[in-house]
Amino acid sequence: MSAKVTFFPVANGDMTLIILNDTNETSILIDVNIRCAADDPEDDTCDVANQLRTRLKTDDKGRPYVDVFVLSHPDQDHCSGLQKHFHLGKLDDYKYEPPEGEELKIVIREIWSSPMVYRRASTNHTLTDDAKAFNTEAKRRANLYKEKVGVGITDGDRILIIGEDESPDKTKGLEGILYKQGDTITRINGTYNSMASMRVLGPFPKDADEEEEKSLQKNHSSVIIQYHIASDAAHPDACIFLTGGDAEVAIWKKLWSKYKNNTDDLKYDLLLAPHHCSWHALSFDSRSKVADPKVDADAKSALSQANFGAYIMSSSKAIKDDDTDPPCHAAKKEYLTISKNFKCTGEYPNTTTTHEPFEFIIAADGPQPPGNKKASVAAAAVSMAREPLSHG
């Protein structure tokens, strides 16, 4: 068995699955973008729902599940398909006999969510039905934790609050599950896990400066986490994975100001390029309005803390040399100055055929991409060891 990080081909959107190398094969799903078009046999949209389900385990009642679902922020391309494919609400209400043509819904054992990104998002755009449903479920779990004072919370009811809210009153009674910027998460679904630790880098708390706060709103203040993933007990930091949803230039500039004297918190072996390789993660200048747009040096510095041999992943459509943004060709060129190991989900296995998940196997010396000899050997061992899964 090997730890893995899988990026699903969801065009301009995010959907990443981490599987840890522990006895339970603990699963962490970051964002979801399951598009309805995939249900049409005449449409070539990837069936990422099936690609995900084949990678999940089932519990003792036959229900597929993820141990953790992390929502970076509530944009449509980060939570689409949530209501259709995932069970929301009390597990007592789980439907074991879904309507004809549908599959059993996926249980979310624990949610990681930030109320701050919801407040900032709601001031800028209307939330989708999936985003509203997620927010309702997160509130249900948070209120249950308060009601039970944290005692007796089980699978399907757990939640961690990521990032400080605008006032202490907002998180009163939730202190035991609140992780502020700079905190490290070591418990997954209520249990300590030696195969991973997660450093919370964002979102930033509400800023007293109105202009600064407006900038944070405008620039998608997403949940930002540095995941430390073990290949085995002897290599707890085999892969450091940095992901930040749609966090844009103001956030990365602010992170550099905070961590430039301790860059370990920004280092990575694997980076998910923010906002689907958007230019706006690197620059305040609009390429369509400014003749000579400049990269912000601080923001790029924050995103340049790559360990030797690091990979940068763009979860996006194929990147073309045109004016599209995202993904932006000019941004790709900037990332290539950081690491030559730049990959794109929309270009795997090539730019013309139906795409496949881009799966890294985590070896002792770091993430190994598809086709790598170490990854092939490890993947074959996993395939032989795992029995076929039934999803009802």
N, C-alpha and C positions, 0 to 999 in steps of 0.2 A: 504494500500500500504506500502511496505517496501523497503528499499535500499537492493541491492543484489550485490554480487561479484561471478561471475560464471567462472569456469575454464573448458575449453572444452578438451575432450580427443583427443589430437592431437599427441600422441606418444611423441618422443623427439622434442618438438617444443613448442611455446607459443601462446596462444589465450585466452584472458581474457576479460570478459565484466563486466563493472560496470554500474549498474542502480541506479540512485539517487532517494531519496524519496522527489521529488519536484512535482509540479503539471504537469510538462511536462514529467516526468519520463526520465530525461536526461540520455543519454547513452554515455559511454566512452569505446571504444574497443581498447585494447592494443595488438598489433600484430595480425597476422592471419596466419594460417597454414591449408588451405583447400586443401587436396591432391586429385589429379585426380583419384586415385584408388577408391575413394568413389563412383564414377559414375558407376562403374562396379557392377551389382547386384550379381555377383559371388564372389566379394571381400568383406571381412569382415571389411574393413576400415570404421571407423565411418563417417556418413554423418553429419559432424559438420556444414556444410553450412545450412542445414535444421534446426539443433538445434539452430543456431544463428538466423535465420530468424523468427522463432516462438517467439523469445524474443524481436524483434524489432517492433517499431511502424511505421506507414506509414504517409506521409504528406498529405496535402489537394489535392494532385494530384495522390495519390495512390502509391507513390514511397516509398519503405522501406528505412530507413536511420539510420545512427549513427550520433550523435551530434559531436563526436570527434573520430578520429582515431589516435592513438599514435603508431609510429613505433620506437621500441627501437633501432634497428639497422638492416641493410639490408641483413641479412643472409636468405637463402632460407626457413628455418624452422620458419621464423618470418614474411614472406610476401607472401608465396605461395597462389595462388588462387586470388590474388588481381585484376588482369586484368579481370579474368573471372566473378567474382562475384560483383565487385565494379565499379561504374561509375567514370571514370577519364576524366577530361576535363571540358569544359564549360557546365553548366546545360542546356543551349539552345540546346545542341547536344544530350540530353538524348533520348534514344530509348524506346518508350512506347510499341512497339510491337517487343519483342525479337524473335530471331529465334526459330523454333519449338523445344521443349524439354528443352528450357532454361527459366529462370525466369527473372523478372525485376531486373536490377542491383541495388545495394545498394548505396545510395547517401552518400557521406562523407561531412558533413556540414563544419567541420573544421579539419585541419591536425595539429598535433604537431610533429615536426621533427627537427633533428639536422644535419646541414651540416657537422659537424666535424666527426660524425660516418661514413658518406659517404666517406670523404677524407681518413680516416684511413682504412676503409674497402677496398677501391679501390687499396691501395698499397699492399694488402695482397692476394686478390683473385678476380676472375672475378665476376662481379655482374650478377645476374640472370635477365631474362627479366622482371619479376615482380618488382625487385628492381630498374631497370632502369626506368620502367614506373612510379613508385612512385616518383623517383627523378625528372623526367620530370614534373610531376604534382605539386610537391612542388615548383619547380622553377617557373612554370607558376603562381602560387598563390602569391609567393613572388614578382615577377616582376609586377603583377597587383597591389599589395599593393603600391609599389613604384610609379607606374604610376599614381594612383589615390590619392597618398599621404594619404592613409588610409581612404579616405572618400568614402562612398557608397559601401563598401565591404559587400556582402551578403552571404547567405547560398550557399555552394558549391564552394566558392572562398576564404574562410578564412583560415589563417595559423598562427601558433605561432612558432617562432624559439627558440629551446631549447638549451642553451649553447652557449658560445662565440665561434666565428670562429677564424681563425688564425691571422686575422688582422682587425682593425676597418673598413677598406675599404670594407671588404667582407659583412658587415651588415649595411653599410651606407644607410640611408633611411628606415631601418627596425627597428629603435630603439623602436618604439611604440609596436612592437610585439615580441621583443627580451627578453627572460628570461634567466638571467645568473645563474650560480651556486649560491645557497643561496637565490634566489628570490622565492616568493610565487605567484602562479597563483590563482586568485579568479574569473576570468571571463571565462565562457565556451560558446563557439560559440557566442562571442560578448556581452554576458550578465552576469552581476554579479550573482553568484549562492551561496546562503547561506548554501546549503546542502553539499558543498565540498570545500576544498582548497588543493592545490598541491604544495609541497615544492620540488624545483629542486635541486638535489644533484649531478647530472652528466649529460653529460660527463665533464671531466676536460678540461680546455682550453689547447691549444698547449703548451708543455713544452720546455723551451730553452735548457734543457739538452737532448742531442740526445739519450743517452741510456735510459733515463726515458721515452722519447716520444716513442721509439721503444718498450718498455715494455707495454705502454698503447695501442699501435697498436696490439701487439701480444695478449694481454689479453682482447680483445673485449670491447672497451670503449663505452658501451651502454648508452642510456638515463636511468637515475636513478631518480625515483620520489617517494616521500613519500606522499601518498594520505590520506587526512583526510576526512573521510566519516561520515556524520551525520545520525543518525537513525531518528531524528526529530529535531525540532528547539531547544529543550532543551539540546540535546546531540550532539554537533557539532563534537566531536572526538570519537564517538561510536566505530569506527573501523579505526585504522591507518594501512594502507596497504603499504608495502614497496616492490617495484619491480625494478629490474635492468637488465632485459634481460640476456645477456651472460657475464656480467661483471665478470672478474675473479680476482684472488688473488691480483694482483698489485693494482687494483682499490680499493678493500675493505681495503687493508692496507693503502692506501693513504687517504681514507675516515676516517679511524680511527685516523690518524695523524691530520686531519683537525678538527674532531668533538669530540675527546675524552674528551675535557673539556666542551662540551655541547652536551651530548648524546641524548637529546630530538630529535634531527634531525635524529637519527638512530633508534628510538624506533618504535615498531610495535605490532599490535595485529594479523596481518596476513602478512606472508612473502612468496614471491614466491622464492623458492630456486634458486639461480643464475645458469644459464647454465644447466638447467634440472638436478639438483642435481649432478653436476660434482665435482670431487675431486679438479679440478683446480681453483675452487672458494675459496678454503681453503688452498692450498699448492702450493709452487713453485716446489716441488719435484715430479717427475714422478713416479708413482707406478710401472711402468714396468722397470724403469732404476735404481731406488734407493732402496737399500735393506730395509731401515727403513725410509720411507718417513715421514716427519714431517709436522704437521699443523702449519701454520703461526699464531702466537698468536694474532697479530694485526688484521689480516683479520677476524679471528674468533671472536674477540671482537666486530668488527663492525657489524657482523651478529648475535651477541648474545644479542642485546638490546631488548629482548622480554618482553612485558608486561605480567603480570600474566595471565596464561591461553591462551597464544598466540598459533596460529596455523602456522605451516610451511608446505607449499604446494610444491610438486614436480610435475611439468608438464612434464611427461616423461612416458616411458614404465614402466612396472612393474619392481621393483628393486630386482634383484637376487643377491645372495651371490656368485659372480663370479668376473672375471676381467673386466667386462663391465664398460665403462665410456664414456659418461654419459648413464644412471644414474649410480652412483657409490655407492655400498653398504657401503663402508668405510665412504663416505661423509654422507650418511644417519645416520650412527652411531654417527657421530659428531653432526648432527642436533638434534638427540634425546637427547644429553646431554644438549642442549639448551631448548628444549621443548619436552615433551612426545606426544604432539598433532601433529604428523607428518602424512601427508596424501599424496597420490600419485594418479594422474588422471588415470594411467594405472592399478590401483588396485581397481577401483570403478565401479560397486558395488562389484566386486571380480576380480580375476586375469584371469578368463577363459571366461567369457561371453562378448558380445559386451558392450563397456563401455558407460556410461552416463555422462553428465556434472556434475561436482561437484560444487554445488551451496550453498554459504553461505548467509543466511538471516542476515541482520545487525540489531540487537536488541540494546536497550539502553546500555546493559552491554557487547556489543561486538559481533563478528561474531559467528553465530550459524550454525554448519555443518548439512548436510542432516541427517534426522533421529532424530535430537534433537527436543524435545517437543516444545520449543519456535519457532523453525524454521518451524515445521509442522503447527502450529496454524497460524503463520504469512503468510506462503505460501498459506494456504487454503483461507485466507482472500483476498489475492491478486488475486487468481484464480477466486473467486466469483465476484470480482469487475471489472475485465477486460473482455471486450468483445472479441470474436474471431477476429483475424486480417486477413485481406485480402491482399495478395501480388500480385494480378493481375494474 
